[in-house]
Amino acid sequence: MIKGSKYRYFVGVLLFLVALTVACKKEVDMSKEEFSVPSEVIEQNDINRIEPMHWWIGFKNPKLQLLVHHPNISNWEPKIAYQGVVIKKVYQGDSPNYLFIDLHIAESTVSGKFNIIFQKEGEKDLVHTYELKKRQRPSDDFKGFDSSDVVYLITPDRFANGNPKNDVVLGMKEEAISRKDNYARHGGDIQGIIDHLDYVEDMGFTAIWSCPLLTNDMPESSYHGYAITDYYQIDPRYGTLEDYVSLSLKLKESGMKLIMDQVANHCGLEHWWMKDLPFKDWINHQAHYEENIEHWTGNMSKTTNHKRTTNQDIYASKIDKENMSVGWFVSVMPDLNQRNPFMARYTIQNSIWWIETANLGGIRQDTYPYPDKDFMSQWAGEIMTEYPNFSIVGEEWSYNPLLIGYWQDGANNRDGYKSNLKSPMDFAMQRLIVEALNEDEQWDTGLVKIYEGLANDFHYANPKDIMIFPDNHDMSRIFTQLHGNLVNTKMALSYILTLPRIPQIYYGTEILMHDFDKPGDHGLIRSDFPGGWANDKVNAFSGEGLKPDQMNMQSFLKKVLNYRKSSKAIHKGETVHFAPENGIYVLFRVHKDETFVHILNKNIDEVDLDLSRFKEIGLDGKSLKNIVTGATVKWDKTLKFNTKGSVMLTTKKL
């Protein structure tokens, strides 16, 4: 009896231990389950502002820095309890209203929401719900623009008004609109662009670059978008974030790309942080600004000297270099100090946030040589490391190819500078094209200018990745630059679209928009696109009311653009050109069995072109098609030209 009791007791204990072991194992497994799948959190937002507002898992760089802005937040301690997310360091700003939190996001971290708890002895906790999202696609899938693209540049306030309800937003510093005032807001918006994507695609463009769409809550003349007052908000007069994402998705559905115009160099004077700057060196010349903030006027700022060559000049004085990089662009655009590591991190993260949020197909960076150039290398480098197939174009307004080439990734710069920038802008060739077409033909003027200009490509690391254009939102319209000459304008555009480059065309160029009344006036350059507003008498989208020359140009450009879409010779072919003779300049693009011929003829009278000079191209006896007229041309002994203009021929079947 006693023995049996002991046996039963032993078995009971053994079963208990087994059950306990199993239970412990279940508890461990459940514990893992709880950490691997985020538990539901009660959302709460006690903090005024945390930027970025959310982030993603799965980046190559596991680091994230949060900017926290809230009254006296520097006295509070943040805590996070979320598997894979660790607070590495917390920094206080010079202002008591800021904290900067360095996070490390482990590779194993899963998407989800969690609360950041801010604690202070004797105070109720402040809670802010943060989200780490799952990325919609891997970094390699973010394909940028290249030489197969043609970019359509739009000033959104002046393109089309798709939603009149957002024309005026109460509470903003500029509430009125007036289409009669070239420097007031006119009401164009994101919906207006969306409504006319069919037109853009039908014309033959493959990408849209819109001037900045972020909030510019300035008292006046901020329709252009370059005085940003919130880097994480779409200006409500343009629409919503959802509208912007919708624009990008609709472009992607049509095989097109969205390029975002970003501004790292400066913000708008009314940016929210200008009322409470986080550090004493957040902006350049900050002490001067804070001393004079109460009576700040247009002539108060210490502006840049615009001596962009100081970035490369081995003889440049220290003061010239400093005035260039730290001076304000204009008095209402404070110059951001990218040498401050927190500003640098903020700017880089903001760019990545927009790439992910809007599925961008590229970035255009404004005033590229003006910020700290070491920072710009870091900025572009981090983006291109994360997105190796992405594209960035930087605005270097220089007519010197040496300066343009300096900024392109792969340049063999003697000072060792590595820019990481794929695409600078070809202002040098743009000016040469205008000069070549406006000048009479002499040994050193006329077409020889562009022949010798293209010869400068030996200096560039990757000529086909440079962006070329006839004009843009900051310079006179090409039709104005060419004195209203339709034939010369066609010649300029056809040449630009043939070069080993990435072409950009400004909205309205296709209908000969101009600024003759006041050449160079920005408000006039950025005139309304006819048909973008209800009751417009002329509608360029439908063609209604256009003059014959406008319709002629629109049709011409449409044919050239749509041919270019599928031309491998233009996208990536070998380039061979022949020195101009007798007012004729001939350039060939060759890829496998496709040869594209571009001929610029400045002769008004009938002229014959001797084709024996071009024997090396191998076209003898072949039939070619004129891509504009459709006529067949036999490449024999001579070609006859009856009038001045451009001729584009191809061996490809149309």
Disulfide bonds with the S-S distance in Angstrom:
none
